Amino acid sequence: MTIAIKPTASGSTIEQNGSTILTVDSSGNIAIANDLTVTGTFPTSTPDALSTASGSAPSYSARAWANFSGTGTPTLRSSGNVTSITDHGTGDYSINFTTSMPDVNYCANVTIPAENHYCTGIGTGGGVGSPTSSYGTSAFRTGTIRSQGGAVFDPAYINIAIFR
C-alpha cells in the first residue's frame, strides 16, 4: 500500500494506491472520498461557542446553576459550577462558585415555585429580597421573602442560574 501527500494549487490531497482519499482545501476544509474509520483517541476540548446556537444573534450559556433545598441545612440537588450553598440565616443564602466569575457584571436569575405564593430576589427595592444581597466573583448572595406578608423564610426548592 502506498500513501502520498500531494500539495495542489487549492490545498493538499492524501492518496492511497493512486486514489485520492482525503482533500484539504486552502481554507482548511476537509473532504473525505470514502467511508471513514477512525481508531485511537482524540484530545478533548471545550467548545468556544454553543453548538446548538442558530441565527445571527449571539447565544450565551449559564456560567453557573443550582437547584437546592433551602430548608434546614441547604442541600444541593444538582448544580453546575457551584461548590456549595452557605446559609446566613432564614431566607439568606450565598451560592459559592467552583470557578469564579470574570467580574460582578453577571445576570443572576433566582426562582422558587410560584404555587406557594412567594418571591425571591436581591436588593431592597420592591420589598423583595435580602438587604445583605450582593454580587461577588466567587459567590452570589440572595434572599427569599413571602410575597404576601413580607416574611423571610426557607423555601423547599430554590433555583438559580448565572449568565455572563
SULRAFEN-V89327 format. One record per pair of residues at least 6 apart in sequence whose ideal C-beta (glycine too) atoms are under 8 Angstrom apart, sorted by sequence separation. I is the first residue (numbers start at 1). J is the second residue. D is the distance in Angstrom with one decimal. If there is no record, write none. Layout:
[[I J D] [I J D]]
//
This chain:
[[6 12 6.6] [14 20 7.3] [15 21 6.6] [24 30 5.4] [25 31 7.5] [53 59 3.5] [68 74 5.5] [69 75 4.7] [76 82 6.7] [87 93 6.2] [88 94 6.6] [112 118 6.2] [123 129 5.2] [134 140 7.7] [145 151 6.4] [146 152 8.0] [5 12 6.1] [6 13 5.1] [13 20 4.9] [14 21 5.7] [23 30 7.2] [24 31 8.0] [52 59 7.5] [68 75 6.1] [86 93 6.6] [112 119 7.8] [121 128 3.9] [122 129 4.6] [124 131 5.1] [134 141 4.9] [145 152 5.1] [146 153 6.0] [5 13 7.4] [6 14 7.8] [14 22 4.3] [22 30 6.5] [23 31 4.5] [68 76 4.8] [69 77 6.8] [76 84 7.2] [85 93 5.5] [86 94 4.0] [112 120 5.0] [120 128 7.3] [121 129 3.8] [122 130 7.0] [123 131 7.9] [133 141 5.2] [144 152 6.7] [145 153 7.2] [5 14 5.4] [6 15 6.3] [13 22 6.8] [14 23 7.9] [22 31 7.1] [50 59 4.7] [67 76 7.5] [68 77 6.0] [76 85 6.3] [85 94 7.0] [111 120 6.5] [119 128 4.8] [120 129 7.3] [132 141 6.3] [133 142 5.4] [143 152 6.5] [144 153 6.3] [4 14 7.3] [5 15 7.9] [13 23 5.0] [22 32 5.5] [23 33 7.6] [49 59 7.6] [50 60 7.8] [66 76 6.0] [67 77 4.6] [75 85 7.8] [85 95 6.1] [86 96 6.3] [110 120 4.6] [123 133 5.6] [133 143 5.8] [144 154 7.4] [3 14 6.7] [4 15 4.8] [12 23 7.5] [13 24 7.5] [21 32 7.0] [22 33 6.9] [50 61 5.8] [67 78 5.1] [68 79 7.4] [74 85 3.8] [85 96 7.1] [110 121 6.7] [122 133 3.6] [130 141 7.2] [132 143 7.1] [144 155 5.6] [3 15 7.0] [11 23 6.5] [12 24 4.9] [21 33 5.1] [66 78 7.4] [67 79 7.0] [74 86 7.7] [84 96 4.9] [110 122 7.5] [121 133 7.8] [122 134 7.8] [130 142 6.5] [131 143 7.9] [2 15 7.9] [3 16 5.3] [11 24 4.8] [20 33 5.6] [21 34 6.3] [66 79 3.9] [74 87 5.1] [82 95 5.8] [83 96 5.0] [129 142 6.8] [130 143 2.3] [2 16 7.1] [11 25 4.1] [19 33 7.3] [65 79 6.3] [66 80 7.7] [73 87 6.6] [82 96 6.7] [83 97 7.0] [108 122 7.0] [129 143 5.0] [130 144 7.8] [144 158 6.9] [1 16 6.5] [2 17 5.7] [10 25 5.5] [11 26 5.0] [64 79 7.6] [65 80 5.0] [82 97 6.4] [83 98 4.9] [129 144 8.0] [130 145 7.7] [1 17 6.1] [2 18 7.5] [10 26 5.5] [64 80 6.3] [65 81 7.4] [66 82 4.4] [81 97 5.7] [82 98 6.5] [129 145 6.9] [64 81 3.9] [65 82 7.2] [68 85 5.4] [70 87 7.9] [81 98 4.8] [128 145 6.2] [62 80 6.9] [63 81 6.2] [64 82 5.5] [81 99 5.7] [127 145 7.3] [142 160 7.2] [66 85 7.2] [74 93 6.1] [122 141 7.7] [128 147 7.6] [122 142 5.2] [140 160 7.3] [70 91 7.4] [121 142 7.2] [122 143 7.1] [120 142 6.6] [121 143 7.5] [130 152 7.3] [140 162 6.5] [70 93 6.4] [120 143 7.5] [127 150 5.7] [120 144 4.6] [119 144 7.4] [120 145 7.8] [118 144 6.7] [119 145 6.4] [108 135 7.0] [118 145 7.1] [119 146 7.4] [118 146 4.5] [119 147 4.4] [66 95 5.9] [106 135 6.9] [117 146 7.1] [118 147 5.4] [117 147 5.7] [118 148 7.8] [64 95 7.1] [104 135 4.2] [117 148 5.7] [104 136 6.4] [108 140 5.2] [110 142 5.2] [112 144 6.3] [64 97 5.4] [104 137 6.1] [63 97 8.0] [64 98 7.7] [103 137 6.5] [106 140 7.9] [108 142 7.0] [102 137 7.4] [118 153 7.0] [120 155 7.6] [101 137 4.9] [64 101 7.8] [100 137 4.5] [101 138 7.8] [118 155 6.5] [63 101 6.3] [92 130 5.0] [100 138 4.8] [120 158 6.9] [91 130 6.7] [116 155 7.1] [92 132 6.3] [97 137 7.8] [97 138 5.7] [96 138 6.7] [97 139 6.3] [113 155 7.4] [63 106 6.7] [96 139 4.7] [97 140 7.7] [112 155 4.6] [88 132 7.0] [95 139 6.2] [113 157 5.6] [94 139 4.6] [95 140 4.9] [112 157 6.0] [94 140 6.9] [95 141 7.7] [112 158 5.3] [94 141 4.6] [95 142 7.3] [111 158 7.7] [112 159 7.1] [93 141 7.0] [110 158 6.9] [111 159 4.8] [92 141 7.4] [93 142 5.9] [110 159 7.1] [111 160 7.8] [92 142 8.0] [93 143 7.2] [110 160 4.9] [92 143 4.8] [93 144 7.9] [109 160 6.8] [91 143 5.1] [108 160 6.6] [109 161 4.7] [86 139 7.3] [88 141 7.3] [91 144 4.3] [108 161 7.7] [109 162 7.8] [91 145 6.2] [108 162 5.5] [109 163 7.3] [107 162 7.2] [106 162 5.3] [107 163 4.5] [106 163 6.3] [107 164 7.1] [106 164 3.9] [105 164 7.0] [92 152 7.1] [91 152 3.4] [101 162 7.0] [103 164 7.9] [90 152 5.0] [91 153 5.3] [102 164 6.8] [90 153 6.4] [91 154 6.0] [101 164 5.9] [90 154 5.8] [93 158 7.2] [95 160 5.5] [97 162 7.7] [95 162 7.8] [70 144 6.7] [81 162 7.9] [72 154 7.5] [71 154 4.8] [70 154 4.3] [71 155 7.4] [70 155 5.0] [71 156 5.5] [70 156 7.0] [69 156 5.7] [70 157 7.9] [69 157 6.8] [70 158 5.0] [69 158 7.5] [67 157 7.1] [68 158 5.5] [67 158 7.6] [66 158 7.9] [67 159 5.2] [66 159 7.2] [65 159 7.7] [66 160 5.1] [65 160 6.5] [64 160 7.6] [65 161 4.5] [64 161 7.5] [65 162 7.0] [64 162 4.1] [62 161 4.7] [63 162 4.9] [62 162 6.2] [63 163 6.5] [62 163 5.8] [63 164 5.0] [61 163 7.8] [60 163 5.7] [60 164 7.6]]
//
